[in-house]
Amino acid sequence: MVAIRVIRDEGADPAIALPSYETTGAAGADVRANLPDGASITLEPGQRALVPTGLRIEIPNGYEVQVRPRSGLALKHGITLPNTPGTIDSDYRGPLGVILLNAGQESFEIAHGERIAQLVVAPVVQATFEPVEVLSDTDRGAGGFGSTGRG
């Protein structure tokens, strides 16, 4: 188990739960909106907003936290993350905000304390990028989008 240290932003509502796993087999911990003055935010179709969580986190070196959409919000309301998965690097200490996009066809209200995304902790491997003259051959070769079958 990896420990992620958490601190609340000044003025954040301490009654809003910290990220938590809703089931024993969950890969993602749900994170909640922590909105100024407990207000709500309404996203119109096609609109996006940076939704504050009221948190800052400290991720151990060698790990990242991926920010992913919640499947129920995506399916039922079209609420997603335009940069999914978002990555929080281990050296970032700023406010944790979630970019939400309403890809649905109706307005959607984000309530104070609502679960808006999930956080997945993942190991990071850094690579070296080495210039070469030739790349090795494969059966696929340079075949790109759709080259291995239907889309």
Sequence and secondary structure as in RCSB ss.txt:
>XXXX:A:sequence
MVAIRVIRDEGADPAIALPSYETTGAAGADVRANLPDGASITLEPGQRALVPTGLRIEIPNGYEVQVRPRSGLAL
KHGITLPNTPGTIDSDYRGPLGVILLNAGQESFEIAHGERIAQLVVAPVVQATFEPVEVLSDTDRGAGGFGSTGR
G
>XXXX:A:secstr
    EEEE TT  TTS   B SSTT SSEEEE   GGG  EEE TT EEEEEEEEEEE  TTEEEEEE  HHHHH
HH EE TTSSEEE TT  S EEEEEEE SSS EEE TT EEEEEEEEE         S     SSTT  TTTTS 
 
